[in-house]
Amino acid sequence: MKRYMSKLLKFLLAFVLLVTQVTFNTTIAGAMTDIKEHWGYEAIRWALNENIMEKKTNDTFEPDSLATRQEIIMHMSKILGWEATESQGIFGDVEGEFANILQTFVDKGVISVDVNFRPGDNLTRQELAKILAISLGLTSEKTDTTSFADNADMGEWAIAYINATTEAGLLKGVG
């Protein structure tokens, strides 16, 4: 359990990179030219070495690009070790093994059912907060506002998730 929590905390630190518009894609970090001077180098290197993320090309990671909804679900699936369940075909725009992985997140209440999942869309901070909070069992009593400057732009559904992940130290931003 302690090893799992250690891996999870390291992964979540890498996840925070998303908030500053960093994508997560993997492999061994040694030859990648675009991360050596990046502030998130250690977290990226860890995620690559653990095969949680993949690199974009043979020598680049593209640490300042955005992560897609599919990428984040795939990464969370790897770190949480949740076994994929057979897809019920609830999303019209996903298939194959990813549909099975996504079904697991639906079954656990992490992902809400809609007609389409939009796997290629960039993940928003609100969506990330929901995925992290539900997956990790994080809650917050504060459900009316957040400390973020763009609080007025957030959906009411996301405020408790934003606060839970902020209180846990997983999300940070300008207050």
C-alpha positions in Angstrom: 0.0 0.0 0.0 2.8 2.4 0.9 4.5 1.7 -2.5 1.2 2.4 -4.3 0.7 5.7 -2.4 4.3 6.7 -3.2 3.7 6.0 -6.9 0.4 7.8 -6.8 1.8 10.9 -5.2 4.6 11.1 -7.7 2.1 10.7 -10.5 -0.1 13.4 -9.1 2.8 15.8 -8.9 3.3 15.1 -12.6 -0.4 15.6 -13.1 -0.2 19.1 -11.7 1.8 20.0 -14.8 -1.4 19.9 -16.7 -2.7 22.9 -14.8 0.1 24.9 -16.4 -0.7 23.5 -19.8 1.6 20.6 -19.8 0.7 17.3 -21.5 1.7 13.9 -20.4 3.2 11.6 -22.9 6.0 9.1 -22.1 9.1 7.0 -22.5 12.7 7.2 -21.2 13.6 10.8 -20.7 17.3 10.6 -21.4 17.4 11.7 -25.1 14.6 14.2 -25.1 15.8 17.7 -25.8 12.8 19.6 -24.8 12.6 18.6 -21.1 16.1 18.9 -19.8 15.7 22.6 -18.8 12.0 22.3 -18.0 10.8 23.0 -14.4 8.9 19.7 -14.4 11.8 17.6 -15.5 11.9 15.2 -12.5 8.2 14.5 -12.6 8.2 14.0 -16.3 11.3 11.7 -16.1 9.6 9.7 -13.4 6.4 9.3 -15.5 8.4 8.3 -18.5 10.5 5.8 -16.7 7.4 4.2 -15.1 5.7 3.9 -18.5 2.8 6.1 -17.5 3.4 8.5 -20.3 4.8 8.5 -23.8 7.0 10.8 -25.8 5.6 12.7 -28.8 8.5 11.9 -31.1 11.8 10.1 -30.8 13.4 13.0 -29.1 10.6 15.3 -27.8 8.0 15.2 -25.0 6.4 18.6 -25.7 5.9 19.5 -22.1 4.0 22.7 -22.8 1.3 21.1 -24.9 -2.2 20.3 -23.5 -3.3 16.9 -22.5 -6.4 15.3 -24.0 -9.2 13.6 -22.2 -8.1 10.2 -23.5 -4.5 10.7 -22.4 -5.5 11.6 -18.9 -7.8 8.6 -18.5 -5.1 6.3 -19.9 -2.5 7.7 -17.5 -4.9 7.5 -14.5 -5.8 3.9 -15.5 -2.1 2.9 -15.4 -1.4 4.6 -12.1 -4.5 3.4 -10.3 -4.2 -0.1 -11.7 -7.9 -0.4 -12.3 -8.7 -3.4 -14.4 -10.7 -2.6 -17.6 -14.3 -3.9 -17.7 -16.1 -4.8 -20.9 -17.5 -1.7 -22.6 -21.3 -1.3 -22.8 -20.9 0.9 -25.9 -22.2 3.9 -24.1 -20.0 6.4 -25.9 -20.4 6.7 -29.7 -16.8 8.0 -30.2 -14.6 5.5 -28.5 -13.9 1.9 -29.2 -11.4 -0.9 -28.6 -9.4 -1.2 -25.4 -9.9 2.5 -24.5 -13.7 1.9 -24.5 -13.1 -0.9 -21.9 -10.9 1.4 -19.8 -13.4 4.2 -20.0 -16.2 1.9 -19.0 -14.3 1.2 -15.7 -14.2 4.9 -15.0 -17.9 5.2 -15.7 -18.6 2.2 -13.4 -16.7 3.8 -10.6 -18.6 7.1 -11.0 -15.6 9.1 -12.2 -16.9 9.8 -15.7 -20.5 10.8 -16.4 -22.3 9.2 -19.3 -23.0 11.3 -22.4 -23.5 10.6 -26.0 -19.8 11.2 -26.8 -16.7 11.3 -24.7 -14.7 13.5 -27.0 -11.4 11.7 -26.4 -9.3 14.2 -28.5 -10.6 17.3 -26.7 -8.2 19.0 -24.2 -9.0 18.2 -20.6 -10.1 21.2 -18.6 -9.0 22.0 -15.0 -12.6 21.3 -13.8 -12.6 17.9 -15.5 -9.2 17.1 -14.1 -10.4 18.1 -10.6 -13.4 15.8 -10.8 -11.4 12.8 -12.1 -8.8 13.2 -9.3 -11.2 13.9 -6.5 -13.5 11.0 -7.3 -10.7 8.6 -8.1 -8.9 9.4 -4.9 -11.9 9.8 -2.7 -11.2 13.5 -2.0 -14.0 15.8 -0.7 -14.4 19.4 0.5 -16.9 21.1 2.7 -16.4 24.3 0.7 -18.9 24.2 -2.2 -19.8 27.8 -2.9 -16.6 29.4 -4.2 -12.9 28.7 -4.9 -9.7 30.7 -4.3 -9.0 30.9 -8.0 -9.3 34.3 -9.9 -11.5 32.7 -12.5 -14.0 31.3 -10.0 -16.9 33.0 -11.7 -16.1 31.0 -14.9 -16.3 27.6 -13.2 -19.4 25.4 -13.3 -21.1 24.9 -10.0 -20.7 21.2 -10.4 -16.9 21.6 -10.3 -16.4 23.8 -7.3 -16.3 21.1 -4.6 -13.9 19.0 -6.8 -11.6 22.1 -7.4 -11.6 22.8 -3.7 -10.9 19.1 -2.7 -8.0 18.8 -5.1 -6.6 22.3 -4.1 -6.9 21.4 -0.4 -5.0 18.2 -1.0 -2.2 20.1 -2.8 -2.9 18.6 -6.2 -4.1 21.7 -8.0 -2.5 25.2 -7.7 -3.2 28.4 -9.5 -3.5 32.2 -9.2 -5.8 33.1 -6.4 
